[in-house]
Amino acid sequence: MIRAATTALALVLAAMPAAAQTIWIAGDSTAATYRGAAYPQTGWGMMLPCALADGVRVENRAMGGRSTRTFVSEGRWAAILKEMRPGDTVLIQFGHNDASRNRPARYAPAATDYRMYLTRFVTDVRARGGTPVILTPVARRSFDGGKARADFADYSSVARVTARETGAALIDLEALSLDLLTRTGPEAAKALYLHYTPADQKAAFPGGIADDTHSSEMGARRIADLVAGELQRLGLPVSASVRSDRPELQRETPLGKWECR
């Protein structure tokens, strides 16, 4: 009788739909969501859903100008912890603003505060039954000759060490994006960032712009593709929900809007 009841319960559970998975993004402007007239500025977090199976939701809480320190002090980290559910994945990418020595409210030295906050993030996510993933900072369009240069090497090094010490999954986005930039080359890489002249007639930048930090639509698609590829490779609970075929992240020309297709 007990065996029959157990078998019946197992069949019922197997027939139930799997719990919806959510990927949370905690980060800065390079991952953030933009709205209104900001196009073509695009955070890679906006494009990540193009790589995911139906039923996987992305909650992009990345925000411009935030470091690990301010993400906590402003209550943004606490909000994620309050809303996340067991089984969720949390992508954690900081470093650009942590390095702002001239802005004490943001500044988090790599070897001390930045490391402490990353460790805390991993511990907090695990305590709530989630999977933390540390990302090294995405690269800027910065070159030494024809080779892309790491502008946040100290932060990336600490992120790698913290992932190893805590056993957290790591996406070495710095290394991946540096490789992408080197293969693309200094001039062609401008298309991945916000490089426009007045003649391009971009409403968001009528006077033109030369920004080597923030991504264009094409840049965000490429970076999201790198993140998705690593998520699939890592063998995490969410990995099976990452599409192997990601044509919308590998487009050769901009779509002209913040959509997958």
N, C-alpha and C positions, 0 to 999 in steps of 0.2 A: 504493500500500500504506500509506504513512504517513498519507495523507488518510483512508483507510478506518479506520485504527486510531484516529485523532484523533476521527473522527465517532462511532465506537463508544464511545470513552471519554466523549464529551460526552453521549451517550444514557444511559449508565450513571449519570453524575453527576446528570443531570436526573431520573432515576427514583428517586434516593435521597431519603429524607425530609430536609427542611430541618433544620438543627441547631436544637435547642431554644434559645429565647431566654430570658434571665433579666434581669429588672429588679431591680437592687440599690437599696436605700434606705439612705443614710447621713444620720442626722439625730437629732432630739431627741424629747421626749415627745409633741409634737404629731403626729408621724408614727408613733410606736412601736406595737408589738403588745402588747395586754393580754390577760390570761388569768384563769382562775378567777373570783373574785367581783368583779372590777373593773367589770363592766358596770353602768352604761351608758357609762363612759369608753371612748372609741374613738379610736385614731389613724387618720389618713387613709390611711396605708399598708395598714391592714387591709382597707380597702374597695376599694383600687385593682384587685385581681383581678377585681372585678365588671365592669370595663370592658374586659377583655382577652380575646382569642380563646384557644381551647384551645391548649395547647402553650407558652404564655408563662407563665413562673414568676416570682413575686415573692419575693425574699429580703429581708425587711424587717429590717435591722440597726439601725434607729433605736433609740435608748435614752434614757429620761428623764434629764434633768439633764446631758446631754452638750453640750459646745461643740466647735468645731473642734479646740481644743487638747486636750481630754480624750479626744476620739474617737481621736486619734493616740496620746497618751501611754498610754492603756490597751490599745493593740494592736488596737483594733476596726477601724481603717482597714487595717492590715496584713493582718487576717484576710480582709477583702473582696478585697484584691489577690491574696491567695494562692489564693482559690477562684474568682474570676471567670474567664471565658473570653473569647477574642476574639469580638466581635459582641454582647457584653452591653451593657446600658445601666445607668448609675449615676446615680441622682438624689441630689443633694447639697443638703440644706436645714438650715442652721444660722443662729444669730443670737440667739435668745431667751436662751440661757445664755452666749453669748460676751459679752453686755452686762452680766454680773453683776460689777460692779466690787467688790462686797463679798466676792467669792469668788475669790481670786487664782488658785487652781488651774484655774478655769474661764475666767477673764476673758481675752478676746482682743480688744484694741482694733481697731475696725473698719478704720481706715486702715493699720494695720501688720500685726499677727499674723493677724487674720481674713483679710485680703487675701492674705497669704503662704500660709496654709493652703489657701484656695480654689484658688489658682494651682497649688499642689502637687498637690491632688486631681485637677485637670484633666490635668496632665502625667502623673501616675501612671496614670490610667485609659487615656489614649491610648497610653502605652507598652505596655500589655497588650492593645491592639487593641479597646478598648471605646469607648463613646460617653458622655462626661460631660455631664450636664445640671445647671446651677446653678439653684437655686430661691431666690427671695427669701423671707424669713421670713413665714409665714402670719400674718395679722392676729389680734390679740386683739379681744374685744368692748370697744372703747374708742371713745367718741364725743365730739365737740364739737357739742353740739346734736343735730341729726339726721344729721350726717355722720360716718362712721367715720374714726378717726384712726390714723395710722401710728405705732406705739410704737417701732419699730426702723428708723426712716428712714435713719439713718447706715449701718446694715448692709445695707439693701436697696440703697442707692446704690452701695456698694462692690461688692456682688454683681453689679449691672448693669455696672459699669465692668470688673470682672474678666472677665465673660463676653465683653464686647466686645473687650477686649485680647487674650484668649486664643482668641477665635473659638469659644468653647463655646456650646452651645445654652442659652437662658435661658427659664425659666418664671417670669414675674413674679407669683408667688403672692400677694405683698403687695397689688399693685394689684388683682388679680382678687378676692381675698377682701374687700378694702375696698369694692369695688363691690357685692359680694354683701351685705355688712353694711348699707351705706347703703340699698340697695334694700329690705332686710328691715326695717330700723328698729330702734332700741335695745331696745324691749320684746320684739318678736317674735324678735329675735336671741338671746334667752336660751335658746330651744329648741335652738340650735345648739351651746350650751356646757353646762357642768355646773351647771345652776340647778335645784335641787330642794329641796323642803321635807320635813320629816318625814312629812307627809301623803301624799307621793308613794310612800312605802314602798320606797325603793331600798335593797336590802340593803348595797350598797357605801357608802352614805351615810345611815345611819339617823337622824342628827341634821340632815340637810339639808346643802346645800353651795351656795356662790355663787362659781363659778370662771369667770373670763372669759378664760382661756387655753386650757384643754383642752376638746376636743370631745365632745359627746354622739354617739350613733349617727347622728342626723340630720346633725349638723355634719360628721362625718367623711365621710358619704356625699356631701354637697355639695362639700366640699373635694376629695375624690378625683375627683369629676366635673370640677371645674375643671382639675385636673392632667391628667386623661385627655384632655380637650378640647385642651389645649395640646400634649400629646405627639402627638396625631393631626395637629395643624396644622403642627408643626415640620418634617415631612418627614424624620424620622430613620429608620434601618433598622427600628426597632420600630413606627413610626407606622402601618403597614398592619395591625398586629395589634391596634390599638385599635378597639373597637366604636363605630360611629356612634350606634347605639341603645343607651342606657344606662339603662333604666327603673329598675333596682335602685339607682342612685345618685340618682334623681330622685323617689323615693318621697315621698308627702305625710305618711305616718305611719311611726313606727318599726316595724321588724320584731320588735324585742325580743331580738335575738341578733346575734352577729357573723358573719352569713352573707349571701350575696348574695340568697338567696330562701328 
